Amino acid sequence: MFSFSRKSIVIVAATLLAAVSGSAQEQGKFDPKLLKSGNYKLACYKVQDGNETLIGTFAIGVNTSGDKFSLTTTTAFHGMDLWNDTAVSNLNTFQPIYRASHNDMREMVLHFGNDITGYHIDKKTGKKRQVKEAGDRPFVDSYTYPFILSLLPLKSGYQTDFPVYDYKPSNKNNVKTAVVKEVKNNVYKTLHSGSRDVWEVTVEEPSTGEKSISYIDKKSRRLWQVDIFTSGLQVRMIDTESDANTIKAPFDKAATLKMITGGKAIISGQAFARDHDQGRQLLSKIQVINIQAKQVAPKGTQVVLIPYNDYFKEWVKVNESQRKKGREGIALSEEAAACIKTTTVYDDAGHFEFVNLMPGEYLLFTEFSFVHTYSQTEVVGYTDHYINGMFQYSSANTVNNSYSTGAGASIQKVVTVSKPGEKVEVKLKKTKQ
């Protein structure tokens, strides 16, 4: 792993504020109907030699109220104070109205109209600059770029450019041009929503040499990921889909841990599968004997115990719903994952045991592979029998063959411990494959 200093974080942070800027000769080409209000969270990574290092997160609020588009962000970079930014634009033209930025490097407030007025304070030097310049020309604010880029009429081969206002004390001109260089089809694998058809949009800024590649959902116009290349650095921002986690039940780590460590109850049992149903289905047209109906979980098979409180019940329900929709399941938090207990099958008969449990409901889960072994009597021909040249009867010629086929079992069961110190015996079995 490479080192990542506070100085480089500052460079990346400044890069994000500067590089997130955008485009179009006519601001009328942005379609405000595609914009959706909501709260989102982006994870920010520095990318070097193919390795990602998490450097912070963006909590983002998008609001479309009346004729205004408001964007608010709280940025948490590792080892730095929180950054708070606000950008307000006209919802129809996306001409900036207000911009404010408060962090440990600067404080800035700008008002847009016929003139741009406000101030900028450099927190390192303490120097305050008054801002006043002409504002009677079309441009968009640099901070809103990643969100309004998705409002363009994107299609394969689409190109455009547009002016962007980005105030910096060192600038000779605060308006620069961003060029949508390339738009093409791609597929993006999200954390929780499965694979999505996206537009891969490449934007370049000739005056700064900066470039960004955004992955924008074709259907929802959601920004899934943006990669920013500037000053030899690559920064990646990824939508964490925080809105996909719809688990509302509260989680109490201390109480949940106590369920699996603070009691004297025992849940023990045997894990196995019955495969005769599948054997009949596969071999219904031939005679089968000696099929091994009971297949026990092999020694060493992992068995999982989940304290089945309201939080985990909702988590299971939400994940089942996600998978039915073809989406990825929602991962547990580290706190919740720490409250899941595991053991292994300890003998060749499929037996397992959990100890030190409190009264309550528990969800047991295991999965394992096994091999069908069976013998098959198969007719390979017939022999006709004659006496004095007269046909009397035919007899079947048979052979016995042994076969093996692979199979697997995924088993779960809810078990209740009713009283302290209770010993509960369970059969963790799968009767159909």
SULKA-V959594 format. One record per backbone hydrogen bond with DSSP energy under -1.0 kcal/mol. CO is the residue of the C=O (numbers start at 0). NH is the residue of the N-H. E is the energy in kcal/mol with one decimal. If there is no record, write none. Layout:
[[CO	NH	E] [CO	NH	E]]
This chain:
[[4	8	-1.8] [5	9	-2.2] [6	10	-2.1] [7	11	-2.7] [8	12	-3.1] [9	13	-2.7] [10	14	-2.3] [11	15	-2.4] [12	16	-1.7] [13	17	-1.9] [14	18	-4.0] [15	19	-1.4] [18	20	-2.0] [25	28	-1.8] [26	29	-1.4] [30	33	-1.6] [31	34	-1.5] [37	61	-3.1] [39	59	-3.3] [40	239	-2.9] [41	57	-3.0] [42	237	-2.5] [43	54	-2.9] [43	55	-1.3] [44	235	-2.7] [45	52	-2.4] [47	50	-2.2] [50	47	-2.4] [52	45	-2.7] [54	77	-2.4] [55	43	-3.1] [56	75	-2.6] [57	41	-2.4] [58	73	-2.2] [59	39	-2.7] [60	71	-2.3] [61	37	-2.4] [62	69	-3.1] [64	67	-2.0] [66	90	-2.9] [67	64	-1.5] [68	88	-2.6] [69	62	-2.5] [70	86	-2.4] [71	60	-2.9] [72	84	-2.3] [73	58	-2.5] [74	82	-2.5] [75	56	-1.5] [76	79	-2.0] [82	74	-2.7] [83	101	-2.7] [84	72	-2.5] [85	99	-2.5] [86	70	-2.8] [87	96	-3.2] [87	97	-1.9] [88	68	-2.8] [89	93	-2.6] [94	89	-2.4] [96	111	-2.4] [97	87	-2.8] [98	109	-3.1] [99	85	-2.5] [100	107	-2.8] [101	83	-2.5] [104	122	-2.0] [105	102	-2.4] [106	120	-3.0] [107	100	-2.7] [108	118	-2.1] [109	98	-2.2] [110	116	-2.3] [113	134	-3.1] [115	132	-1.6] [116	110	-3.2] [117	130	-3.0] [118	108	-2.0] [119	128	-3.2] [120	106	-1.8] [121	125	-2.9] [126	121	-2.7] [128	119	-2.3] [130	117	-1.6] [132	115	-3.6] [134	136	-1.2] [139	164	-3.2] [140	143	-1.1] [143	146	-1.3] [143	147	-1.6] [144	148	-2.0] [147	150	-1.3] [148	151	-1.4] [150	30	-2.0] [151	153	-2.4] [154	157	-2.3] [159	179	-2.8] [160	24	-1.2] [161	177	-2.4] [162	139	-1.8] [163	175	-2.5] [164	141	-2.1] [167	170	-1.6] [173	165	-3.0] [175	163	-3.0] [177	161	-2.0] [178	180	-1.2] [178	203	-2.6] [181	201	-2.9] [182	156	-2.8] [183	199	-3.2] [185	197	-2.6] [187	195	-2.9] [193	189	-2.4] [195	187	-3.0] [196	217	-2.4] [197	185	-1.7] [198	215	-2.5] [199	183	-1.7] [200	213	-2.8] [201	180	-1.8] [201	181	-1.5] [202	211	-2.5] [203	178	-3.2] [204	207	-1.2] [204	208	-2.6] [209	204	-2.4] [210	228	-3.4] [211	202	-2.8] [212	226	-2.6] [213	200	-2.8] [214	223	-2.5] [214	224	-1.0] [215	198	-2.9] [216	220	-1.4] [221	216	-2.9] [223	238	-2.8] [224	214	-2.8] [225	236	-2.6] [226	212	-2.5] [227	234	-2.7] [228	210	-2.2] [229	232	-2.6] [232	229	-2.2] [233	46	-2.7] [234	227	-3.3] [235	44	-3.2] [236	225	-2.1] [237	42	-2.9] [240	243	-2.0] [243	245	-1.3] [251	255	-2.2] [252	256	-2.8] [253	257	-1.8] [254	258	-1.2] [257	261	-2.7] [258	357	-2.8] [264	356	-2.1] [265	423	-3.3] [266	353	-3.0] [267	425	-2.1] [268	351	-2.1] [269	427	-2.6] [270	296	-2.9] [271	429	-1.6] [272	294	-3.5] [274	278	-2.2] [275	279	-2.4] [276	280	-1.9] [277	281	-2.6] [278	282	-2.1] [282	285	-1.6] [286	376	-1.4] [288	374	-1.9] [290	292	-1.2] [292	274	-1.4] [294	272	-2.7] [297	300	-2.0] [300	344	-2.4] [302	342	-2.3] [303	364	-2.2] [304	340	-2.5] [305	362	-2.7] [306	308	-2.3] [308	312	-2.4] [309	313	-2.1] [310	314	-2.2] [311	315	-2.5] [312	316	-2.1] [313	317	-2.9] [314	318	-2.2] [315	319	-2.2] [316	320	-2.0] [317	321	-2.4] [318	322	-2.3] [319	323	-1.8] [320	324	-1.1] [321	326	-2.8] [322	325	-1.5] [332	336	-2.7] [333	337	-1.6] [335	338	-1.7] [336	339	-1.4] [340	304	-3.5] [342	302	-2.9] [344	299	-2.8] [349	270	-2.7] [350	345	-2.2] [351	268	-2.0] [353	266	-2.2] [355	262	-1.5] [356	264	-2.4] [359	416	-3.0] [360	307	-1.9] [361	414	-3.3] [362	305	-2.5] [363	412	-2.2] [364	303	-3.2] [365	410	-3.1] [367	408	-2.9] [369	406	-2.2] [371	404	-1.5] [372	291	-1.2] [373	402	-3.1] [374	288	-2.4] [375	400	-2.6] [377	398	-1.9] [380	396	-3.5] [382	394	-2.6] [384	391	-3.4] [384	392	-1.2] [386	389	-2.0] [389	386	-2.5] [392	384	-3.4] [394	382	-2.8] [396	379	-3.2] [396	380	-1.0] [398	377	-2.6] [400	375	-3.4] [402	373	-2.1] [404	371	-3.6] [406	369	-2.4] [408	367	-2.2] [410	365	-2.4] [412	363	-3.3] [414	361	-2.8] [416	359	-1.8] [418	421	-1.7] [421	265	-2.5] [423	267	-2.6] [425	269	-1.5] [426	428	-1.4] [427	271	-2.2] [429	273	-3.6]]
